[in-house]
Each structure stands twice: as C-alpha cells, then as structure tokens.
C-alpha cells in the first residue's frame, strides 16, 4: 500500500508505506513480500470489486440468462468469430496441436492464429471451461470479467498513484472501465474489453520511473507486456502511444521529475525488453513470417468526427442509436461518444487544476489521443475546412497501417477517469459543505448520461441436425471437407458457429479471420476468395441468381477439388432460395433435404489426413 505525502497542490509524490509498525518485530521475508498486498485490501476495496463484477454481469444479463440461445444483437458476425477462436484454441490445447495455426477453417491454406485475435493469454488457460461448457460460456466470462477486471485494476492504480481517497479512485476507475467506447467493443470484441493488464503495465512503468527496485520492476514490466501481447497487440500499441503522450506531457510540465526518471529508465527498459523478447520473439516471428501471415490491413479511413466526442453512444442512458450510428462505421466502433457534459466537466477540471503537472500530462494525452483518432484529414464541423491530422505522420510506420485510427479515442477513457477522480478527491476533502455537495452533484450529472444500458440479445439460429447429430460424417471421408453455403465470411458466420458447437469436428474452406490476399499478401477479413467463393458470396448479399454457364461450372469443379469437398451444405435462411438455384445450376442437380439442410454429395478430392 502507498500513501501520498502532503505536498503543494501543483505536485503529487508517491512514496512507499513504512515496512514496519513501531513496537512490532520486523516481519519475516514472506510477510515482507505479502504485506504490501494484504495490508492494501480493505472492506471498501472488496465492495468496489464486487460492484464492478455485479455491474458487468448486469450489462450482460440477457446473455447469461440464456447462454444456449442468446446472441448479442449488435455483435454482427463477431460473436461467432470470437467463440470460434476460443473453441479452436481449446481444441489445439486438448489435442496438442500447434496453438498458432490451424487448417480446420480456410482449408487448405489455413489460418495463422497468432496473426488473429485468438487471445491465447486467456483462451488457453480457460480451455477446461471451453471443453466442459462450450465456447459461449468462455466468451461470456471473458467479456464480463474482462470489464470487471479492467475496472478493478484501474481502481488499484488510481488509489496507488493519483488520489488519496478510495471512493474517488472507484469513480475514476468506473469511468475508465465502463466508458462508452468500452461498452461499444463489449458487443463482441473481448480483446478490447479485457484491458486489466494495461493498468498494471502503467503501474510498473511508474515504479520504474521512481527507481526504487529497477531490476524487479523491469522484469515485471517485461512479463506484463509479454502477457498483454497474448491478449491483444493492438490494444498494447494504442496504450503505448497513450503512455508516450503522457510521458511527453509530464516531461514538459515537470522537467526536474523527468530528469530524475531518466537514469532508472535507461537501466530498467533494456531489462524489460530482454524479458519481453525472450518470451514473444518466436510467436511474433510466426505471426509475421509464418504460414498465413500478411502485411498491412487496408481498411480505408475509419475516423472519429470531432462532434462524436460530444455525442452519446447508442448504449448510453441518454443515447439514441440512430444518432450515434451516423458518427460511427458500426456499433462495435463507437470509439468516442463521451458526451458534452463530461467534456465540459473535464475542461473545467483541467482549468481549475492546471497548475498540477499530472493534470497537464493528462490533458496532453487526451488531446493527443482524440486528435489521432480523427485521422489524417480532420474536417472542422460547420465550416467545410479540412486540416491535416497528425495521423499522417505515423500512418506508414510498421503496425500502424493495420490499426483502425478511430480506436485511439479509447485513450481518453482512463485519462478522463483520472481527471474525474482528481476532482472527486479534492471535493471530498473540502471543508466547504456547499462546494462539496454542488461539486459532487455536478460530477454525477456529467456521468449519468453515459451510464451504459444492458446489451440486448436475439435468438441465434440453431445448429442444423445434419451437423449437430453428426449425419455429415456419412458424406465426408477422412481428408475431405464440408463446404457450407454461403462459405463463412465477415457478413455470414453461422458455419463458424457449427464448428465451434461441435468441437471442430469437421474442416471447411472459407472463413472469417485475417488472412493474406493477393500477390502482396495484404491482410483481409477472409482467405483469398476463389471464383466459386466469390460467386456464392455475391448471391448471398444480392439475392440474385447469376447467369451460370460452362465457365462457372468448370470453376466450381476446380474449386471443390481444391477444397477436397465431400459434401456441399445449404441451410435455410437469408437468401436461401437464390443460393439453392445457383447450386442447382452449378452442380447440375437438385439437393437432397437431410437433417434440416439441403445436401449435395460431391466427393471431390482424394482422402488424406488433415492437420488441424
């Protein structure tokens, strides 16, 4: 536990709590190690942790109430994708397969799992739960406890470094963990909600700056960073930029403190880097140079409008989904939407507490993150004026070309949480009752509009009996694949659900995962589309039956041979009628209705063992 020394208002110094209590025997080594942790836990800390857990479960109450059938309404195809990643990670562990690669999807080229958001740092330890209860349970756990764990971690860091009062730390941590961008990604991006390692990395970096135990803190920083890589690399990159912005802001605001931190950083950062590289160099080499690796992911400009920071998110208490939809590419990417009351409050806090170097650094960080999230061309609302944005300076740097720039708006969440915590801490310590009541009421009024509402769900389509009961095994020989129609893609992922629900029992081509496309190996959200893959995808999205001639039939035969197809399966659903007619013309015959799906027994390819 730490205490904050009484200092002038412009600064805050954190020092360790004395190791012993006068009149008591100094603790032994084990007690010295455990003491700072055990002494830090108070009943209020437990209450805060319980509050965060209950709040997260309340948000996902509709999912938890019917795990067998509920599907998060705004998740698109990403819930099926996330569950598939969890299922394939568990199967790889259970069967001692390569955890970084699989061919059960995207056959025969396969998928580089290390280059996708498989979250091995969580999915591997949770393998027993996935195998015993299914990937939906694991998915719900990671989303729910990821949000709660992020709040608990930020609470611990704020109480340790930023404020004296723990209630203030709780308020700031709640904003950091349940901010509108976090709730948006909570629809289906567990790698962007399970951010509990980021506060711990921040804590170790601050400890390293203090220079008390440089070797220990350097080792821990390396270990924590390595673990975060196996949870989410994009999050780590965004957090690193945020930390650099904070460091630059603090160095400008307090040059003396910055100079003091240089020496321990020079010694500790190489230690951290050495530990980090020893753990991740092999997996990262496989990610960037192994089979299924790709280069940048061109996605076009996905940016935040300056106005989006003043609007309310669709899932906020004061939000209107139809309004928020106009400012974001989809409901999983509402990466701003903090609302004008909170923006006004943050501005007031910054002005009132501007003398503090910490506040100056926080303002630098939030402005930097917000401006980066607006992209390389920033339009000024109501003027028609377009200004060059700083994003253009880093766009061509390694890794940054694959990042959705609007996500840098998430940097503002913990920064705003810290600013609010500082304000609440000062108000709570005020002897002026009127100021205290009015100030805390103002904070509550600014936060109330962005309180998140529970995630809605709908009933997910059931797995067809043909798949669930294993009837497909009668049509697929060893070494052959099952070809679902439409093949899995970003816009249709039900066949991924079929796989994850059956413990990856069958192999299939296509898929919704990051894979190389074209001669430049550019990253895309699906494997290289062969002619029949593209044709059936067009039919699914358009609902129109194309003209089928000899060329299309030859391409279909070549593609089915390439995929070593044993059976083609079409389930009832969206645009099933035009898909059926297209398959009928491509394959020259009607399908057979078996187990709730139409089946074409094609038996292409030669049986051969598959590596999954």
N, C-alpha and C positions, 0 to 999 in steps of 0.2 A: 504494500500500500504506500501511497505517497501523500505528502501534504504540500500545500502551496505556501511559500513564505510570504509574509506581509511585505509587499513592495509598492512602490508608487504605481499609480494607475496605468502608466504607459508601458508597463512590462509585467511579465509573469515568469517566475523562476520555479522550476520543479526540482525538489530535492528528495532523496530517499528518507524514509522514516527511520528513526534510530532503531538499531537492531535489538537493543535490549531495553528493559524497563528497570529504572533504578531499584535496587534492593533485591533483584532477582538474579539467579545464576544464569550466565550466558547460555543460550541454547546450544545443543549439540549440532553436528553438521546437518543431519536430516531435518531437524527443526529449523535450522537457518535457511535451508532450501525451501521448505514448505511454508515457513512462517509468513512471508510477504503475501502469499496467496491466501492462506487460511484466514489471516487477520483481515484481509480485504473484504471478505464476504460478510455482509450484514443482512439482517432480515429485509431491509429495504432493497438490497441487491437481488435477493431471491424473488421478492414481489415484482420487481421490474422484469426479471427474466420470465416469470410466469405470465405477466401481462403481455409481453411480446409473443410468447408461444400461443396464448389464447387468442390474441388479435390475428395472428397469421392463420390459425385454424378457423376463425370466424370468417375470414376472407374466402377461404376455400371450403366452406361448409357444404356448398352444393356438390362439390366434387367428392368430398369424403362421405357424404350421405349415400352415395350410390356409385362406388368405385367400379362396379361391374359394367355399368351402362352410361355413366356421365362422361361428357366430353365438353371441355371448356369452349364456350361458344365463339369467343374471339381469337382462338388459337390457330385458326386456319388448319393447315396440314401439319403444323409444327408439333402438336401433341403426339401425333402418331410417329413423327420423326424422332422426338425425344425419347419416347418409350422404346422405339426400335433400337436406339443407341444403348439404352440401358439393358435391353434384352440381349443384344449381341455381345456386349461386354461380359455379361454374366455367363453366357454360353461359352465364350472363349476361355474364361477362367475355369469353368467346370470341366471342359474337355482339353485343357492345356494347349489351346491354340494361340497363335500369335495375337497378342492384345492390340496390336497396331494395324492389323489388316484383316480383311475378310472378303470372301467371294460369294457369300450367301445372297448378296444383293449386288447388282451391277455386273453379273456374270457375263463373260468370263474374265473381264479386266479387274473386277473387284473394287473395293473401297479402301482408301487409306484412312483408317480411323483416327490416327494421330493428327491428321490434317482436317478433322471434323470435330464437332463439339460433343465428343463422347464423354467428357468429364471423368476420365479414368480415376482421378483422385477421389471421386465419390462413388461411381458405379462399380468399381472393383471391390471396395470394402462392403458395399451393400449387396453384393452378389447373393449371399444366403437369403436375403429378403426377396430379391427378384425371383430366384428359383422357387422359393416356397410360396410366395403370394402373388407373383406376377409383376410385370414392369409398371403397371398403373399405380400400384401401391408405392413402389420406389419413386416414381415420378411425383406423386402427391407428397411424399415425405421430403424429397429434395426441395420442391417448391416451398412447402410450408415451413419446414425447419431451416431452410436456407434464408428466408426472410427474417425469421425469428433470430437465428444465429447472427445475422448481419446487425440487427438492432442491438443484441447483447454485446457484440464486440465493439460497436461504436460507443455504447454506453460506458464500457470499461475504459476505452481510450480517452473519451472526453472527461470522465471523472479523474483520470490519472494525470492528464496534461493540461486541460483547458479551464476547468471550473472548480470551485470549492464545494458547491452544493450538489449532491447527487440527484435531487429532483431536476435540477437544471440539465444535468447530463442525460437524464432519462428523456426529457422533452427533445433535446437536440438529437439524440440517437433515434427516437421515433420518427423524426422528420427525415433523417438520413436513410433509414431503412424502408420507410413506407411512403417516400416521396412519389409523386405521380409517375416519373419515368420508371421507377422500380415496379410499381404496380402494373404499368403497361407491359413490361417484359415478363411480369409474373403470369401473363396469359399462357406462355409456353416456352420461355427462354430461361431455364433454370440456371444456366451459366451466367446470367446477368442478374440473378436474384440471390444466389448463394455467394455473397461477397464477404463472408466473415473473415477471410484471410487478409483482405485489404487493410482493415484497421490494425491488424496485428503487424503487418508489414510496416505501416506508418509508425506504429509504436516502436518497433525495433530500429527504424531509421532515426527516430528522435533520440532513442537511447544511445545510438552510435554517435550522434552529434554531441551528446553530453560527455562521452569519452570515459565513463567510469570503468566499464569492462568491455574493451574494444573487441577482443578476440571472441568472447562469448556472444556479444551482440552481432558481430559479423557472421559467425557461424549460423546463428538463429535466423538472421536476415536471409542468408543463402538458402536455408532449409525452407523457410516460409515461402520464399519466392518460387522455389522449385515446385512446392506443392500447389501453389496457385497456377502454375503453368499447366498442371494436370487437371485443373478445374476449368480454367478459362484464360487463354492467352490474350484475347482481345481486351478483356477487362483489365488485365495486368498492364497492357500497353497504355490504355486510357488513364489508368490510375498513375502510371509512371509519369505521364505528361502532366497530370494534375499536381503531382509531388514536385516536379521540376518548376512548375509555375509558382507553387507555394515557396519553394526554396529561393527562387529569384526574387520574389516579392519581399520575403523576410530579410534577405541579404541587403536589399536596398533600404529597408526600413531600420535595420539594426546591424550596421556593418561590424561593430565590435563583437556581437554574438556570432555573426557569420565567420569572422576570422578565427574565433575560438573553436569552431566546429571543423575547420579545415584539417587540422592535424589528425584527429581521430578518424575522420572520413578517409583520409589518404591511407591510413593503415587498415581500417575496417572494411572498406568497399572491395579491395582486392581479395580479402578473405571470403567475403560473401560471394564474390564472383567465382572464386575457385570452388567453393562448395556447390554453388548452383550448377556450374558447368559439369562437374563430376557426376551429377545426378541426371542432367537433362540432355547432355550432348548427344548421346546415342539416339534417344527418342526424337530429338529435333532433327538430327540427320535423316532419320527415316521419314519424318514429316516432309522435309523439303527436297529430299533426293531419292526417296524410296518409291516403290510402285504406287501409282495413283496420286503422286504429288503434282502440284500445279503452281502456277505463278500467281500474279495478282488476280483479284476478282473484280472486273469492271462492273459497276452497278449503276453508273450514272450518278448525277448529283442527288443525294438524299440529305437535305439540309433542314435546319430549323429556321423558320421565319422569325425575325425579331419580335413579331406580335405573338408568336406561340408561347413565349415565356410569360406573357401576361394573361393568357387564356387558361381555362380549366380543362383538365383531361376528362375524357369520356367516363371514366370510372370514379371521378371525384364527386363528392357530395353535391357540389354546385355545378358540376359539369353537364354538358349536353353533347352526347356522342356525335350528333350530326354537325355541330360546330367544330368539335375537335378533329373530326375526320377531314375537314378542309385544310388543316395545317400539318397533317402527317401522312406519310405514304401508306400506312395501315395502322391498326390498333395495337400492334406489338411494338411500334416505333414512335410512340409519343414521348420523345426524349426531352421535352421541355415542360410546358404547361404547369408552371409553379403558381400561376395566378397573380393578378395585380396586387391583391392585399399583401401577400408575402413579399413580393418585390418591393412594395412601398415600405414595409416593415424593415427589410434588410437594408434599404437605403438609409432609413432613419437610424438604425443601429450603427451603420458604418460612419455616418456623420457624427453621431453622439460619442462614439468611442474611437474616433480616428487616431488619437494620439498613440494608441497601443500598436506596437509592431505586428502583433498577431492579427489584429483587425486589418491592417494594411495588406498583409500577406494573403489573408482570406479574400479580400476584395480583388486583389490581383489575380488570384486563382479562379474565382467565379467569373470575372470578366473574360479572362483568357479562355476558359472552357466554353463559355457561351459564344464568344466570337468565333472560335474554331468550329463549333457546331453549325455555324451559318454558312460554311463552305468557302469556296474561292471567289464567289461573286455574291456580295451582300446587297440585297435590294432594300432601300430605305422606304418603308411603307408610306404611301400617300404622296410621294414625290417623283416617282419614276427614276430616281437616281440609283445607280448601281456602283458600289465601291469594291475595290479589290480586297479580298479577305486573306488573312494570314495562312489559311489552309493551303493556298497555292505554294507556299514556301516549303511545306513538308509532304505534299501530295506524292511526289516522286521518290521519297525516301523509302527504303525497304520496309515492308509490312504495312505502311500507312495507306498504300493504294488499295488494300483489301478491307480497310475499316470503313464502316458507314459513318460519315462525318457527323451526322446529327447526334450520334451517341456520346460525343464529347459534352453534350449538355448534361449528362449524368454527373459530371464532375461537380456541378453546382449543388447536388443533393447534400453530401456531407459538409460542404462549405456553409451552406445556408443553415444546416443543422447546428454547426458550431457557432455561427453568429447568433442564432436564437438562444442557444444555451448560454452564451456570454451575457446576453440581455436579461434572461430569466435569472441568472445567478446574481447579477447586480441588483435587480429589482427585489429579489428575495432578501438580500442583505440590507436593503434600505430601511431606515428608521421612520421614513415618511409614509404613514399608512395610506394616505390618499394616492401618493405616487405609486406605491406598490400595487394597490388594487387596480388602479386605472391602467398601469403598465401591463400587468399580467392579463387583464381583460383584453387589451389591445393585441397581445400576442395570441391569445385564444381566438380572437375574432379573425386574425390573419390566417391561422392554421385550420380553422373549422371548415372553410370551403373546399380544402383539398383532402379532407378525410376520405379515405377510399371506401368504396362500397363492395359488398361480396361479389365474387366472379359469377356470372350466370353460366349455366350449362345447358346442353341439349342432349338428347339420347343418341348415342353413337350407333351406327349400323352394326348389327350383329355379324359375327364371323359365319359365313355360309356353312351349312352342314357338310358340304363336299370337302371343305378344308378342315373344319373342327373335328369331324369324325374320322378323318384320315382316308376318305374314299379316294383322294387324289393319288394315293400310293399305287392303286391299281393301274394307273396310266403313266406313271413316271418311273422309269428304270433307274438303276444306280448310275450316276453320272449325267443324268438328264435334268432339265429344269422345268418348272411350272411357269407358264407365261400368262400373267394376269392382264386383262384388258379392261380399262387402259393401263399401260405399264405405269408404275409409280413415277411420279413427277411432283414438282412443287405444288401443282394445282390439284393433285389427286393422290392420296397416300393410304387408301384403305388396304391395299395389298401389303403395306408395311405392318399394319395392324394384324393382318392374317399371320404374318411371320412371327411377330413378337408374341402373339397369343398362343402359338403352337411351338414355342421354344426353338425357333429357327429350323423347323422340321424339313423345310424344302428350300431349294435355291431358285432364284429368279433373276432375269435380266432387268435392266432399268433401275430406277431408284431416285430417292430424294436425299441427296448428300452432295457435298462438294467434291468435284471430280475435274480432271483436265479435259479440255475440249480444244480441238483444232491443232494445227501444227505448232503453235506457240505454247501449248499446254496451259491455256488460260483457264482459270477456275470458273466453274459454272455450278448451278444447283442441281445438275443431273449429269449422268455419264454421257459420253459422246452419242448423240441420237442417230441411230441408223434409220434408213428410209422408212421402214415399217413403224418404228417407234414414233417418228415424226408424223407420219400419216395418221395413225390412230390417235395421237395427241390432238391433231387438228380437228378430227371428227368429234372428239370428246368436248372440246371447247366451243366448236361452232355449231354442232348438231346437224351438220350437212354431210351427206354421203357423197364422196368424190367420185369422179369417173375412174373406174377400175379397168385397166387394160392388161395386156400381156406383160408390160414392163413392171407394173405394180405386183403382179403375181410372181414374177421371177424374183423381184426384190424380197417379197415376203418369204419365198422358199429359201433364199440365201440367208436372210436374217434368222429364220427359225433354225436353220442348220448351224449358223454361227452361235446361236444361243443354246444349241443342243436341246431343243424343246421336246418335251414328252407330251405335253397337253397345253392347249390354249383355253383359258377360262374367262368367261364374261358373267359378272354378277348383275342382277337387276339394279337399276339406279339411274343416275343422271345420264341422259342421252344414250341409254342402253339400246334403244331401237335402231338409231343410225349406226351405232357400233356393231350391232348384230348383222345388219345388212352389209356393212363393209366387210366383216369377217366372212360372211357367206360368199361374197364375190371373190375375195382373196383366196379362200381355201376351197372353193368350188362345191360346197355342200352346206346343208343346214347343220346347226349344232344340236347336241342332244342334251335335254334338260336332266341333270343329275344332281341331287342334293342341293337344290335351290339355285343352281347356276347352269349356264349353257356351256357345254364342253365340246371341244374338237380334239379328238385323239390324233395327233400328228406324228409323234415318234420320230423326230428328226435327230440326227447326230448319233454318234456311236457311244454306247455306255462306257463311262470311265470314271474312276473315283475323283471326287471333287474335294478340294481343300477348302474348308470354311474357317 
